[in-house]
Amino acid sequence: MSAVRALRTAAAVEAASLAVLLGNLFTVHARAVSSLVGPLHGTAYVAVIAATLLLPAASRGTKWISVVPGVGGLLALRRLRRTEAPVPE
């Protein structure tokens, strides 16, 4: 799996898991949901940072932006598409 594909997957999981965690927090606040989705979100967060660091096309700014919790992966992907050299699929 390429680093770009891993970044896309991890960014999607990170954003979706954050949405689930926030939805759970503002509605029923079930401990089971938090216990299951919390570690998944944390793992996806770390995977986003690692995948961004492995991209040779990523600038320092892109690597730093990937550290933003929750949406850093999506922001890094957006920045890669707009400002960096074309990223291989």
ZIGIQUI-V525977 format. One record per backbone hydrogen bond with DSSP energy under -0.5 kcal/mol. NH is the residue of the N-H (numbers start at 1). CO is the residue of the C=O. If there is no record, write none. Layout:
NH|CO + NH|CO
//
This chain:
6|2 + 7|3 + 8|4 + 9|5 + 10|6 + 11|7 + 12|8 + 13|9 + 14|10 + 15|11 + 16|12 + 17|13 + 18|14 + 19|15 + 20|16 + 21|17 + 22|18 + 23|19 + 24|20 + 25|21 + 26|22 + 27|23 + 27|24 + 29|24 + 34|30 + 35|31 + 36|32 + 37|33 + 38|34 + 40|36 + 41|37 + 42|38 + 43|39 + 44|40 + 45|41 + 46|42 + 47|43 + 48|44 + 49|45 + 50|46 + 51|47 + 52|48 + 53|49 + 54|50 + 55|51 + 55|52 + 56|54 + 58|55 + 63|59 + 64|60 + 65|61 + 66|62 + 67|64 + 68|65 + 71|69 + 72|68 + 75|71 + 76|72 + 77|73 + 78|74 + 79|75 + 80|76 + 81|77 + 82|78 + 83|79 + 84|79 + 84|80
//
